[in-house]
């Protein structure tokens, strides 16, 4: 459940499937994993797309906040419609969250273990990752949501510390991104294309 274990898993997959150099795309914790791989194993990574993530830390209160939120969830959801209503009431786009539910005999259950999730978050936010961020040398697209946790100023700071970085802000009321949403709009496509063009050089 450590950051090191997540990074090692990604490295092994890239090597086992002969994908290097790969373009890694991640959001939140997945983005942290992606940029840690990019910083430590430049031979495996052609480019990064980092969505709503930052090397900031530590954040000791976050695991408890997430655990308290997870404890608000029903033990199981009786139907998909009730699950969608629950997440919509939280101000979230329901589809990505309902996709993380699995159907069992008595309803829809989270497909993750709550305690494992909280422990993963606790390790994630136990420190900062600025040295690893500063080690990134590949082209990087940094994506923030208009109403997400990252300010435009902070994203500019992140980009300024890298040698090849582009930034883009995706409009919308929350920080849940899909590939379609990321690719929508000429400005976003141009930003992504410019990073990929750098990666191909």
Secondary structure, DSSP 8 states (H G I E B T S, - for coil): --HHHHHHHHHHHHHHTT--SEEEEEETHHHHHHHHHHHH-GGGEEEEEEES--S----TTHHHHHHHHHTTS-SSBSSHHHHHHHHHHTTS-HHHHHTTEEEETTEEEESS-HHHHHHHHHHHTTS--HHHHHT--SEEEEEEETTSSS-HHHHHHHHHTSSSEEEEEE-SSSS---HHHHH-SHHHHHHHHHHHHHHT-
